[in-house]
Amino acid sequence: MPGPTHPSAGRVLLAATVVAVADMLDAIIVWVVIFQKATVPRIFQSVASGLLGPDSFKGGAATAALGLVLHACVALGWTLVFFLLLRSWPSLRRWTASTRGAVVTGLVYGAAVWLFMDGVVLPLSRAHATPITAAWFWIQLATHPFVVGLPIALILGRAGRSSAVVEAAAVPQAAPGIR
């Protein structure tokens, strides 16, 4: 049950949804709009290629839909990782209790997510990791802090603020020595 220091399931789903949409919009803006090297279905098929390999590009709408579902699952997965860290690490709850701490934590978390995805997850899948020499690697490293880490930390970190702390801040404190 969510308490004053634990985000609700609704906040976890909200954070995952924001991340899934923001991350996909990032890919669409870069690959479809700016570079004009892909289509929206092809971007989703590239996500499905982690599971299906190169055959995902032959599957049409079905593999694009699979890619969309997988993308949402990955966004939920990274949100749940942060949620579990938040639940088990009191320091993280304290850091994300302020907007400044949530921003810094989110930016670091987003960069870590991209480095882990590209360095560990993608090589273990049927997709290909992005070489460090590729522009896409650096674009992802620059945008993941904002489209992945920041929304997660702000949405879940705000929920981690203790109502007792908020109430204590609202109650005037007696001056030292006055009872």
C-alpha positions as CSV (number, residue, x, y, z in Angstrom):
1,M,0.0,0.0,0.0
2,P,1.4,3.4,-0.9
3,G,2.4,5.5,2.1
4,P,3.8,8.9,2.5
5,T,7.2,7.7,1.1
6,H,6.0,5.4,-1.6
7,P,4.5,6.4,-4.9
8,S,1.1,4.9,-5.8
9,A,0.6,2.5,-8.7
10,G,-1.1,5.3,-10.6
11,R,2.0,7.5,-10.3
12,V,4.2,4.7,-11.5
13,L,2.0,4.2,-14.5
14,L,1.9,7.9,-15.1
15,A,5.7,8.1,-15.1
16,A,6.0,5.1,-17.4
17,T,3.5,6.6,-19.8
18,V,5.2,9.9,-19.9
19,V,8.6,8.2,-20.5
20,A,7.2,6.0,-23.2
21,V,5.7,8.9,-25.1
22,A,8.6,11.3,-24.6
23,D,11.2,8.7,-25.6
24,M,9.3,7.7,-28.7
25,L,8.7,11.3,-29.7
26,D,12.4,11.9,-29.3
27,A,13.1,9.0,-31.7
28,I,10.5,10.2,-34.2
29,I,11.7,13.8,-34.1
30,V,15.3,12.8,-34.7
31,W,14.8,9.9,-37.2
32,V,11.7,11.0,-39.1
33,V,11.6,14.8,-38.9
34,I,15.3,15.8,-38.7
35,F,17.3,13.1,-40.4
36,Q,14.4,11.8,-42.6
37,K,15.9,8.3,-42.4
38,A,13.0,6.3,-41.1
39,T,9.2,6.1,-40.7
40,V,7.3,5.8,-37.5
41,P,6.4,2.1,-38.2
42,R,10.1,1.4,-38.9
43,I,11.1,2.9,-35.6
44,F,8.7,0.6,-33.8
45,Q,9.9,-2.3,-35.9
46,S,13.4,-1.5,-34.8
47,V,12.3,-1.9,-31.2
48,A,10.8,-5.3,-32.1
49,S,14.1,-6.3,-33.6
50,G,15.4,-6.7,-30.1
51,L,13.1,-9.7,-29.9
52,L,12.8,-10.8,-33.5
53,G,16.0,-9.7,-35.1
54,P,16.1,-8.5,-38.7
55,D,12.8,-10.3,-39.5
56,S,11.0,-7.6,-37.5
57,F,11.4,-5.3,-40.6
58,K,9.4,-7.8,-42.7
59,G,6.4,-8.0,-40.4
60,G,4.6,-4.8,-41.3
61,A,2.0,-3.4,-38.9
62,A,2.2,-6.5,-36.7
63,T,5.8,-6.1,-35.8
64,A,5.4,-2.3,-35.5
65,A,2.6,-2.9,-32.9
66,L,4.8,-5.4,-31.1
67,G,7.6,-2.8,-31.0
68,L,5.1,-0.3,-29.5
69,V,4.2,-2.8,-26.8
70,L,7.8,-3.7,-26.1
71,H,8.7,0.0,-25.9
72,A,6.0,0.6,-23.3
73,C,7.2,-2.4,-21.3
74,V,10.8,-1.1,-21.3
75,A,9.6,2.3,-20.1
76,L,7.6,0.6,-17.4
77,G,10.6,-1.5,-16.5
78,W,12.9,1.4,-16.0
79,T,10.2,3.2,-14.0
80,L,9.8,0.1,-11.8
81,V,13.6,0.0,-11.2
82,F,13.5,3.6,-10.0
83,F,10.5,2.8,-7.9
84,L,12.2,-0.1,-6.2
85,L,15.3,2.0,-5.6
86,L,13.2,4.7,-4.1
87,R,11.5,2.2,-1.8
88,S,14.7,0.6,-0.6
89,W,17.1,3.6,-0.5
90,P,16.1,6.3,2.0
91,S,18.8,8.6,0.7
92,L,17.2,8.5,-2.7
93,R,13.8,9.5,-1.2
94,R,15.5,12.4,0.5
95,W,17.3,13.5,-2.6
96,T,14.1,13.4,-4.7
97,A,12.0,15.1,-2.1
98,S,13.1,18.5,-3.4
99,T,12.7,19.5,-7.0
100,R,16.4,20.3,-7.3
101,G,17.3,16.8,-6.0
102,A,14.8,15.1,-8.3
103,V,16.2,17.0,-11.3
104,V,19.8,16.1,-10.6
105,T,18.9,12.5,-9.7
106,G,16.7,12.2,-12.8
107,L,19.4,13.5,-15.2
108,V,21.9,11.0,-13.8
109,Y,19.4,8.2,-13.9
110,G,18.5,8.9,-17.5
111,A,22.1,8.8,-18.6
112,A,22.6,5.6,-16.7
113,V,19.6,4.0,-18.3
114,W,20.9,4.8,-21.8
115,L,24.4,3.5,-21.0
116,F,22.9,0.3,-19.5
117,M,20.5,-0.2,-22.4
118,D,23.2,0.3,-25.0
119,G,26.0,-1.5,-23.2
120,V,24.2,-4.4,-21.7
121,V,20.5,-4.9,-22.8
122,L,21.0,-4.4,-26.6
123,P,24.0,-6.7,-26.9
124,L,22.0,-9.4,-25.1
125,S,19.1,-9.0,-27.5
126,R,18.8,-9.6,-31.2
127,A,19.2,-5.9,-31.9
128,H,22.5,-4.1,-32.3
129,A,24.2,-1.8,-29.8
130,T,24.9,1.7,-31.0
131,P,28.6,2.2,-31.5
132,I,30.1,5.0,-29.4
133,T,31.3,6.7,-32.6
134,A,27.7,7.0,-34.0
135,A,25.9,10.3,-33.6
136,W,22.8,8.4,-32.3
137,F,24.8,7.2,-29.3
138,W,25.5,10.8,-28.3
139,I,22.0,12.0,-29.1
140,Q,20.6,9.3,-26.9
141,L,23.0,10.1,-24.1
142,A,22.0,13.7,-24.3
143,T,18.3,13.2,-24.5
144,H,17.7,10.2,-22.2
145,P,18.3,12.3,-19.1
146,F,15.5,14.6,-20.1
147,V,13.0,12.1,-21.7
148,V,13.6,9.1,-19.4
149,G,15.2,10.0,-16.1
150,L,13.8,13.4,-15.4
151,P,10.1,12.5,-15.7
152,I,10.6,9.4,-13.6
153,A,12.4,11.2,-10.8
154,L,10.0,14.2,-10.8
155,I,6.8,12.1,-10.9
156,L,7.9,9.4,-8.4
157,G,10.1,11.7,-6.3
158,R,7.3,14.2,-5.6
159,A,5.2,11.2,-4.4
160,G,8.1,10.3,-2.1
161,R,7.7,13.6,-0.1
162,S,6.6,12.7,3.3
163,S,3.3,14.3,4.4
164,A,4.8,14.6,7.9
165,V,7.6,16.7,6.5
166,V,5.1,18.9,4.6
167,E,2.9,19.2,7.7
168,A,5.9,20.0,9.9
169,A,7.0,22.8,7.5
170,A,3.5,24.3,7.7
171,V,3.4,24.3,11.5
172,P,5.1,27.4,12.9
173,Q,8.0,26.4,15.2
174,A,8.5,28.1,18.5
175,A,11.6,30.1,18.9
176,P,14.5,28.4,20.7
177,G,14.0,28.5,24.4
178,I,10.3,29.3,24.2
179,R,7.9,26.5,25.1
